[in-house]
Structures are given as C-alpha cells and as structure tokens.
Amino acid sequence: MVKNKRNMHVKDTDQTMEVGVAKIDITPTKPMRLSGFAARETAKATEVFDRLSAKALALGSDSQYPSVFITVDLLGVQWRIVSQAVDRLSAKTGIDPSRIAIAASHTHGGPEMGNLMNALQCRGDYPTRFHFSETLLDLDQLITIAEYNEELINKLEEVALAALGNRKPAFVAWGQGEATFGVNRITEGGPVDNALPVLRVTNLDGTLRAVFLNYATHGITYGPDINKFHGDWMVEAQKQIEAIYPEAVAMVAIGCAGDSHPVRQGKAEYVKAYGREIASEVARVIQSPMTALLAPPVGKMGWIKLPFGKMPTVSELIRLAKTDSTIKGYYARLALERIQRGEHLPREVDYPIQIWAFDDKMVMINMGNEVVTDYALKLKSKFGTDRVWINTYANDVSCYVASRELIKAGGYEADVSMYWYNMPAPFAEEIEDIVIDAIVGLMPDSFE
C-alpha cells in the first residue's frame, strides 16, 4: 500500500481539524433513463458500467461550527432535492444551511433527475434529427424517476450524518496542480481553466484519509451510444486514486465546465487515460508542500435573480410551434399550453451562490448551474488564482450560465440549451455583472 506522509511543515497536533468522511451507493436499482443527451438508442439503461456514489466530507468540530460538502456522481441535482436534504440536516444537526454544499460531477451516464425534462420527450438519431413525442412520459418511467429522487434525498442525509458521526483529528491542506485534457468546445484554442485544486486529509499517522479535487471539463467522454450507468472520467479518476490509496475516499467536483469538454471522446481508453492523468497529478500534489487549513470554512449563501432577455410573445410562440421542428418549437408548444392553463412563463431564474472561506488561505466559490469558463478566469483574476477554488453544478442545476460575450454570440450554451432546460429565452447580457457583483458582495474582506 502506498502511504502519503504529511509534509514536514505540518508538525503539531494543534494544527489538526476534526474531519469525517463517508460514502454511499446511489446506483439505480431499476432500469432508468440516462441523463445528459437528448436522444439515445434505448429508452432505459439496464446495465451498470460504474457504480455511482454520493460522498460527504465533514470539516470541523461541533464547537467550531462544522461544514459538510457532498459530491454526487450525477448530471446535476435540482434545488428542490438539495433544499430538502439541507433542511433535514440543518434541523437534525443545527448546522447552518450556508455550511452545507451539494455538488454534482455532471456525468452524462447517471440516471435522469428531471433537470432536462424536455429531453424526455425526444426520440431520434443523435445529434442531427430530433423527433418529439406527442404523449406524456410513460407512467412507469415517470414514477421511477420520482422514486429515485425521493430515495436520493434520504441517502444525501444519510451520508452526511455518517461523515459527521466519524469525525476525528486530521491534518487538512490544499494545493493546486493542472490537468490538460479539457478544451474549449465552442472556439478552437478558446479559454479553458486547467487548474486542478486538491484538498488533502491525512490521519495523524500520515496515511491519506480523503482527497477532494476539482477540474473544469464536461463528463462526456462517453457519448449517447453508451446506454449503461457510468461516471465518465470523474468516477474513473476516483477509482484510480482509491486504488493508489486504498484507505482513502476520493471526491470529485467540477469547475466552470459549461463550454469545456474532453479533447478526445468516444472510447473507453480515453476515459482510462483521463483518470490516470488526474490520479497522477493528484498524487504529485499531495506529496508536495501544501497550505495547511486549520479551521473549517465560514459559509455565506446568497440568492440572486438572473433575468431573461427578450421574452417571446404568444404570436411568436404560435409561429414557432407551427414551423420549428427543433427543441425551440417544441418548447413553444409547451409554453402555449401553460399559458392557456393560466400559468405565467418565468421572467428570471433564482440562482444560488455560496462562499466558503478557509481563513485567508483559500476560498471556495460554489456556483449553481452550468457556468462557462469566462467566469472562472474573471473571478481568479480578481481574487487571485492561488487562493480561489470554484465548484459549479453546486446546490442547483437549472440551466447554463453564459457570459456576456457568449450571450451576444448565441449558440448552444447561450441560446439553444435554454429550451432543453425548459426556459423561455436566453439570459439578458447583464447577468454576468449580476453574478460577479453578487460574489464580490459575499467575499470576505481578506480576499478583496
């Protein structure tokens, strides 16, 4: 067994923090639709390629006001589910909701969570020809999705309580490496965030107990032809790290990956290679000098409203429903039905932002939804690349969050994706300023 010896600059037990870690299997036990791609060859996955997990990291003693970070091997978890899990945990433990975070790996091989409900009506040959069903989702599929989501809430609570229950003194430190297989999927040679932040938890005897890492690239190495439950490069990286350090739990979150994907796709060998790259770099970082974290993070949570741009009129919806055979026309049909039922189309999205400050050593910015690279580069430029860690797909996944530049340009992330996410229009350009200003407002003074 390979052991990770703690760095020589961390010597005293008064530099420890109480830490707990736990994991739970969340692989579906019934055939279910897979999430992430609009059309697949089969309606349900019946085989398991990777076991899927939820993993929890509890930081700090009761007297220090602990925090809990949960990662899940799923496309995304909606606030409806997150809020129930967080409320239960807060009620049972007294932990403030701002100190509980739930982030998804964004694998496109997990069960459908309801994030992309419009995709559930789609059939066709990916990615060029879509045909939308004239009927509602089959009742058995709808019930299976609902049952899975309700059970997931129970498991999120269970894994968090298990981590809180096995806390013991440990050394906690963080550092950053780099991975290079992510590329901009909109513009060749366009911006990417190659940072690989790593949080290391070691027992008092120097053995590795947990690793939490982050990289900003979509989980789409496997395409829509793989109709088995899988975790893509994210689960592969976890498996390879845990093979090197058998006593440790590896956790993966995703950075601003809205416009980033793996450079090569479609083969299992690529997934294995990406897992090796991540595991090798993590091993290098945790054996290098890292910055000690001596206290659990101080959490702040804020909600902002992101307005849509030009809203469609009923006349425009009628025209689209008649003439447009893409997702935009299908959304128009759904919107017309809602309007005739007396409902109002939303004009804005409620958006969560969470700040976790580890003294002045490092700050985690936990952002909901599919955030594009521009935000990472601007935030790191503003607050310092050496002290910022950004998790996205955190606490809610309801749509993409494009930058001003991408909204102006249009395209999938800024425009088309909104209709798959059941939204009425692209965002207004000013959302970039709204998001950045909100983060600045939540940031501790030591990071100004």
Salt bridges, closest charged atoms under 4 A:
ASP25 OD2 - ARG51 NE 3.07
GLU47 OE1 - LYS228 NZ 3.87
ASP50 OD1 - LYS239 NZ 2.93
ASP62 OD1 - ARG167 NH2 2.89
ASP125 OD2 - ARG129 NH2 2.53
GLU134 OE1 - ARG333 NH1 2.83
ASP140 OD2 - LYS44 NZ 2.82
GLU147 OE1 - LYS30 NZ 2.93
GLU150 OE2 - ARG80 NH1 3.42
GLU157 OE1 - ARG88 NH1 3.05
GLU157 OE2 - LYS92 NZ 2.55
ASP193 OD2 - LYS380 NZ 2.83
GLU236 OE1 - LYS239 NZ 3.75
GLU236 OE1 - LYS272 NZ 3.57
GLU242 OE2 - LYS55 NZ 2.86
GLU281 OE2 - ARG284 NH2 2.91
GLU316 OE2 - LYS310 NZ 2.96
GLU337 OE2 - ARG341 NH2 3.03
GLU348 OE2 - LYS305 NZ 3.83
ASP350 OD1 - LYS305 NZ 2.66
ASP360 OD1 - LYS361 NZ 3.26
GLU370 OE1 - HIS106 NE2 3.18
GLU370 OE1 - HIS218 NE2 3.25
GLU413 OE2 - ARG185 NE 2.73
GLU432 OE2 - LYS378 NZ 2.48
GLU432 OE2 - ARG404 NH1 3.82
ASP433 OD2 - ARG404 NH2 2.52
